Amino acid sequence: MSYQAERPTTISPWQRLRHGFAIASHEPANLLGMLLVLLFSGLILAPVLSVLVNAVLVQSGDENRTAAAEGSLTAYYLLRTLTSRMSELLLWTPLLNTLTVALFTVAGALLIGVVLAWLVNRTDLAGRKSFATLLIVPFMLPSWTFALAWSTLFKNQAIGGQPGWLEAMGIQTPDWLAYGAFPMVVIMVLHYAPLVILMVGNALRRMDSQMEESARVLGASRRTIALRIVLPLLRPALLSGALLIFADCIGEFALPYILGLPVHFDTLSTGLYRAIGTRQSGVAAVLASVIMLMGMVTLLLDMKMLREAKRFVTVGGKGVMERRRGLGSWRILAAAAPLAFVLLGVAIPLLTLFLSTIMILPGRFNSDNFTFAYWIGHNLDTVALHSGILLTGEFWRAAGNTLVIVGSASLACGVLGLLVGYAVMRCHLRWVGTFLRQVTFVPYLVPGIAFAAAFLSLFAVSHGPLPALYGTPLILVLALIAEKMPYASRSGIAAMTQLGKEAEEAARVAGAGWLSRICRIVIPIQAGPLATAILLPFISGIKGVSLFIILAIPATDVLTTYSLRLIDYNYQQAANAVVLMIALISWAGTLLIQKITGSGLASGLEN
């Protein structure tokens, strides 16, 4: 009897798809993962791709300029922004200003941060434990808190309105001191130096001081020890801190808006804001693309630095020693450096803002000039602000919008972050987990002002059944969810990594459905990380400016945009009062996170 070998059966793509869905139906995490892939493709990838595409498509109203129909390919916006006679105004001068501010900020923050980190972590500095917490506070405050305090002190008559305190007391302040690059660099150094303190301090604590002692015994000079031992071990932290600060400076909007825009000191972010305000959609798309490209390259370099850091492993373990250098008679005098930083970065700005809110005329400290009218007063002698902030309906509407918009977005972020972690750890389809890890990290690579422009380019007009969302609270909620997903997803993935399948498997055997397992097992166990994943986006969203200034309208004002509108109206006292309320909410939220996580302030922010 002869046998004929059977031909292998060819499986069609349709059969493979059906087979995949059959597998997914038995494991809900697979279906959940694919739904999240669709969600974040539309919420994150689509806006970013939209703004890139808009840079090479003819926009509405530009048909005559480009001599092409709307929606057709064109190089007009690229040429106008990069090579035309207007390019210096549109791109190159703002780019030079941005790079100047960013580079000087990085240099100043590294210099001050390294010195303070060394004093706090490697010496017996007086008040060392208190300074370890106080030095981090400027990083928690909104950066534009310092800008408003600076304007209150140094504002001159270059832009009109109320004078600053110094000018009110007869001291003329030059323009370079009141506005432009110098105050922006000083303020951002104060704001970002704590980040360097955290990163370098962490590296110093993990460094075994026995290596330095051994080198000293062998006759190495202090310079040799610093250059050959300490610096190589600190290099990853220094480079990572520098790149993170540089990336943040590129997208910084509030500082150049307050201290640069009034005197036409444009940066890339304010140039983008101006282009959107003047309806130059194509130019705005090019500028947003430039900002995104710079942010992505910078943070990709930072990720490379983090991988490189694994090469620098401190030899130690339980034998690691952390010896502190005795300062002797200089112990108390050396405390003047961190004390001065705390005064300049916390006490003076907050005290200045508070005093400005209870002064009728700036810079006059006689008793009859103090009043609480800008907080709780009636019948104020102003055109558009008739009552104190706490009695003004616009303030409470902005506060309500803030709680609803930021609160709902933060809640959604926390839940979605946990679901992303669940899908990544439980999904059988490897590409789904990989895609979710990468796509939820994309907003971290894109500065906020550029991400807002990306959302505006996609959702400003209707697309098929999807209506135009611009001017509605929904676009703010969706944009916030997308922007804060890097933090929420990383928190969810880290939390689910530590949760085994045993509890869920036992509940499955007992007959519990998937939703029941999520609600009764996963969420209760991960309550702490879930709370943190909700609060962190809430605090960040409360302080955020870039996203709201592009996407919000007066009807959807939040506290940050409301305060900026008060600044535009020259109601300095009321604007400063709103900023103090934002800082208070941010501080309370940070303390709440500290209580939930059970960690100290510095260690919690470091993690």
Summary of the structure (lengths in Angstrom):
residues: 607
radius of gyration: 27.2
end to end distance: 73.5
largest distance: 116.9
contacts: 2019
relative contact order: 0.12
helix: 73%
strand: 1%
